[in-house]
Amino acid sequence: MKHPRDVILDRHRRAEPRLNAVRSAVLSLSQTQHAKPDTPIVENRCFVLAQVAAAFWRELILPCRQIWIGLAAIWVFLAVVNFQIRPPQQAQFASVSVNALTPEIRAQLIRQYELRASLLESDITQPEENKDDRPSGKLRSAIRREWMAA
């Protein structure tokens, strides 16, 4: 008595010549479509960029479609909330001209500008070191040597 495995293998053995014919037809068709090895292959830069873009889309975007859609929905939601919450006074501040300022505010701004200019023009130097500032009038290294010698 034959095992089921033997029955299945017999069916496949009978189909082998037809499968070989299909394989040879496909291989001969693919060999005629490709360029011959003697002719140089000229790659178009746009074609290569299109392939890179397609590979990028296929490898990074398509597998994570739901994540990208979720992130896009979050950004749209944040943009809508941002435009809804924005206070209406921001537009009014931008429309205030310098001529509309009161004389007191103008005088204060001029004083601030003059103070800034004087501070920027001043010579910034390091403070001078006084020898009198040291407790014993000696350098630290000299004090350490005296201490170690004692």
C-alpha positions in Angstrom: 0.0 0.0 0.0 1.3 3.5 -0.9 1.7 6.2 1.6 0.1 9.6 1.0 3.5 11.0 0.5 4.2 8.7 -2.4 0.9 9.6 -4.0 1.7 13.3 -3.8 5.2 12.8 -5.2 3.8 10.8 -8.2 1.5 13.7 -9.1 4.5 16.1 -8.9 6.6 13.8 -11.1 4.0 13.8 -13.8 3.8 17.6 -13.7 7.6 18.1 -13.9 7.9 18.2 -17.8 5.2 20.9 -18.0 6.9 22.9 -15.2 10.2 22.7 -17.0 8.6 24.0 -20.2 7.1 27.0 -18.4 10.5 27.7 -16.7 12.4 27.7 -20.0 9.8 29.9 -21.6 10.0 32.5 -18.8 13.8 32.4 -18.8 14.1 32.9 -22.6 11.6 35.8 -22.4 13.5 37.5 -19.6 16.9 37.0 -21.4 15.6 38.7 -24.5 14.2 41.7 -22.6 17.4 42.5 -20.8 20.3 44.3 -22.4 23.0 42.3 -24.0 26.3 42.2 -22.0 28.2 43.8 -24.9 26.2 47.1 -24.8 27.0 49.5 -22.0 24.2 50.3 -19.6 23.5 54.0 -19.4 21.8 54.9 -16.2 19.6 58.0 -16.3 20.0 60.1 -13.1 16.3 60.8 -13.0 15.6 57.1 -13.3 17.9 56.3 -10.4 16.3 59.0 -8.2 12.9 57.6 -9.0 14.1 54.2 -8.0 15.5 55.6 -4.7 12.2 57.4 -4.0 10.2 54.3 -4.7 12.4 52.2 -2.5 12.2 54.8 0.3 8.4 54.8 0.0 8.2 51.0 -0.1 10.6 50.4 2.8 9.8 53.3 5.2 6.3 54.6 4.5 4.2 51.7 3.5 5.1 49.3 6.4 4.1 52.0 8.9 1.1 53.6 7.2 -1.0 53.6 10.3 1.7 55.3 12.4 2.3 58.0 9.7 -1.4 58.6 9.5 -1.7 58.9 13.3 1.2 61.4 13.4 -0.3 63.5 10.6 -3.6 63.5 12.4 -1.9 64.7 15.6 -0.1 67.5 13.7 -3.4 68.7 12.1 -5.1 68.6 15.5 -2.2 70.7 17.0 -2.4 73.2 14.2 -6.1 73.6 14.6 -5.8 74.0 18.3 -3.0 76.5 17.9 -5.0 78.7 15.6 -8.1 78.5 17.8 -6.3 79.4 21.0 -4.1 82.2 19.7 -5.1 85.5 21.5 -6.5 88.2 19.2 -4.2 90.8 20.7 -1.1 89.6 18.9 -2.3 91.1 15.7 -2.9 94.5 17.4 0.6 94.7 18.8 2.1 94.4 15.3 -0.1 97.3 14.0 1.1 99.8 16.7 3.3 102.4 14.9 6.2 104.3 16.5 4.3 107.6 15.9 1.5 106.5 18.1 3.8 106.3 21.2 3.3 108.9 24.0 6.1 111.4 24.6 7.0 109.7 27.9 7.4 106.3 26.3 9.5 107.9 23.6 11.8 109.6 26.1 12.2 106.3 28.0 13.1 104.4 24.8 15.6 107.1 23.9 17.2 106.9 27.4 17.4 103.1 27.0 19.0 103.4 23.6 21.6 105.9 24.9 22.4 103.7 27.9 22.8 100.6 25.7 25.1 102.6 23.4 27.2 103.9 26.3 27.5 100.4 27.7 28.6 98.9 24.4 31.2 101.7 23.9 32.8 101.3 27.4 36.1 99.5 27.6 35.6 96.2 29.4 38.8 95.2 31.1 39.7 92.6 33.7 40.2 94.0 37.3 43.8 94.6 38.3 45.3 92.2 40.9 46.6 93.8 44.0 49.3 92.1 46.0 47.7 93.6 49.1 44.7 91.3 48.5 46.7 88.2 49.4 46.7 87.5 53.1 50.4 87.1 53.6 51.6 89.0 50.5 53.1 85.7 49.2 52.1 83.4 46.4 50.3 80.2 47.3 53.1 78.0 46.2 55.5 79.8 48.5 53.1 79.4 51.4 52.8 75.7 50.7 56.6 75.2 50.6 56.9 77.0 53.9 54.2 74.8 55.4 55.8 71.6 54.1 59.2 72.6 55.3 58.0 73.2 58.8 
